[in-house]
Amino acid sequence: MNTTQTRFGVKQFAIILLTLTSAFIHFSLLFPDPLFILNGLGYLAFLGAYFLPIQFTQQRHNLVRWAFVGYIVINLLAWLAIGDKSWPAGALGYATKLIEIVLMVLLLTDRSK
């Protein structure tokens, strides 16, 4: 049985914090809009797949990372297509997208495995 340990540092805690923040924002938007609830659940699912000691996902850690990044890209593109970009009403959208861009950069540079 191969047990690989993820090293936790500042970057990994930042990934967790930013993912939870994005999920919380999506849960709070237009509640109970199913699209935003599913979006928040998606962030939580990727966070779990990325960090929890689940053998299947840990053996495919790099694939999970790229899928997580792809999920963020899809969210960014969806917001560009249909999100509220007016100012100041859309300020939360801009803040959320900034969080997600920073999260994406952290994921792309994370080599904790």
C-alpha positions as CSV (number, residue, x, y, z in Angstrom):
1,M,0.0,0.0,0.0
2,N,1.5,3.3,-1.1
3,T,0.8,6.1,1.3
4,T,1.9,9.5,0.1
5,Q,1.7,12.4,2.4
6,T,0.8,15.9,1.3
7,R,3.1,18.5,2.7
8,F,1.2,21.4,4.2
9,G,2.6,24.9,4.1
10,V,1.4,28.4,3.6
11,K,0.4,27.7,0.0
12,Q,-1.7,24.7,0.9
13,F,-3.5,26.7,3.6
14,A,-4.1,29.5,1.2
15,I,-5.6,27.1,-1.3
16,I,-8.0,25.8,1.4
17,L,-8.9,29.3,2.6
18,L,-9.5,30.7,-1.0
19,T,-11.5,27.7,-2.0
20,L,-13.7,27.9,1.1
21,T,-14.2,31.6,0.5
22,S,-15.2,31.1,-3.1
23,A,-17.6,28.3,-2.1
24,F,-19.1,30.4,0.7
25,I,-19.7,33.3,-1.7
26,H,-21.4,31.1,-4.2
27,F,-23.6,29.6,-1.5
28,S,-24.6,33.1,-0.4
29,L,-25.4,34.4,-3.9
30,L,-29.0,34.5,-4.8
31,F,-29.8,31.7,-2.3
32,P,-31.4,29.3,-3.0
33,D,-30.5,29.4,-6.7
34,P,-29.4,25.9,-7.6
35,L,-26.7,27.0,-10.0
36,F,-24.8,28.9,-7.3
37,I,-25.4,26.1,-4.8
38,L,-24.0,23.5,-7.2
39,N,-21.1,25.8,-8.0
40,G,-20.2,26.1,-4.3
41,L,-20.5,22.3,-3.9
42,G,-18.2,21.9,-6.8
43,Y,-15.5,23.9,-5.1
44,L,-15.9,21.9,-2.0
45,A,-15.7,18.6,-3.9
46,F,-12.5,19.7,-5.7
47,L,-11.0,20.8,-2.4
48,G,-11.8,17.4,-0.9
49,A,-10.5,15.5,-3.9
50,Y,-7.3,17.6,-3.7
51,F,-6.5,17.3,0.0
52,L,-8.4,14.4,1.6
53,P,-6.6,11.1,2.0
54,I,-8.7,9.3,-0.6
55,Q,-6.5,6.7,-2.3
56,F,-8.2,7.1,-5.7
57,T,-7.8,10.9,-5.9
58,Q,-4.4,11.0,-4.3
59,Q,-3.1,8.5,-6.9
60,R,-4.3,10.9,-9.6
61,H,-3.3,14.1,-7.8
62,N,-2.0,15.8,-10.9
63,L,-5.2,15.0,-12.8
64,V,-7.3,16.4,-9.9
65,R,-5.2,19.6,-9.9
66,W,-5.8,20.1,-13.7
67,A,-9.5,19.4,-13.3
68,F,-9.7,21.9,-10.4
69,V,-7.9,24.5,-12.6
70,G,-10.3,23.7,-15.5
71,Y,-13.3,24.2,-13.1
72,I,-12.0,27.6,-12.2
73,V,-11.5,28.6,-15.8
74,I,-15.1,27.5,-16.7
75,N,-16.3,29.6,-13.8
76,L,-14.3,32.6,-15.0
77,L,-15.6,32.2,-18.6
78,A,-19.2,31.8,-17.3
79,W,-18.9,35.0,-15.3
80,L,-17.5,36.8,-18.3
81,A,-20.4,35.6,-20.4
82,I,-23.4,36.1,-18.0
83,G,-22.1,37.7,-14.8
84,D,-23.0,41.1,-13.4
85,K,-20.1,43.3,-14.3
86,S,-21.7,46.6,-13.5
87,W,-20.0,48.8,-10.8
88,P,-20.6,48.8,-7.9
89,A,-23.3,46.2,-8.0
90,G,-21.0,43.6,-9.5
91,A,-18.1,44.3,-7.1
92,L,-18.5,40.9,-5.3
93,G,-18.2,39.2,-8.7
94,Y,-14.9,41.0,-9.4
95,A,-13.6,40.1,-5.9
96,T,-14.7,36.5,-6.3
97,K,-12.9,36.3,-9.7
98,L,-9.8,37.7,-8.2
99,I,-9.9,35.1,-5.5
100,E,-10.3,32.4,-8.1
101,I,-7.5,33.7,-10.2
102,V,-5.1,33.7,-7.2
103,L,-6.4,30.2,-6.3
104,M,-5.7,29.0,-9.9
105,V,-2.1,30.4,-9.7
106,L,-1.5,28.7,-6.4
107,L,-2.8,25.4,-7.7
108,L,-0.7,25.6,-10.8
109,T,2.4,26.2,-8.7
110,D,1.6,23.8,-5.9
111,R,4.1,20.9,-5.8
112,S,3.2,19.5,-2.4
113,K,3.1,15.9,-3.7
